[in-house]
Amino acid sequence: MILKVYGIKNCDTMKKTFSFLEEKGISYEFFDYKKQAPTVDLLKSFLSKTSLDTLVNRQGTTYKKLDDSQKAAVGKELTAFPILMAQPSMIKRPIIEYSDGSITLGFVPEKIASKLK
């Protein structure tokens, strides 16, 4: 099973994810948002499987630095996409896409392990 893992390489949560997958012997293809910005199609694909509220990392510094109008814009799909594409650090990490097309968001070892069975 080859997974697709989306995130930012130098993020601590991503490093935990990589270690976890490697310890389990799971092959994965990594998409680094800093090298390849997420596209509208990719974001739409994620949103077909989760909510915008879940997709946006509101705990991170990037989100917290936004002004109120930008924060409001991130709450609506049409206006969120340009902001998330320009500042992909606001997308929850990791997003793991499994061979069945389902995804998990965030590093929750139990949830990831259950999807690997």
Buried (B, 14 or more C-beta within 10 A) or exposed (E): EEBBBBBBEEBEBBEEBBEBBEEEEBEBEBBBBEEEEBEEEBBEBBBEBBEBEEBBBBEBEBBEEBEEEBBEBBEEEEEBBEBBBEBBBBBBBBBBBBEEEEBBBBBEEEEBEEBEE
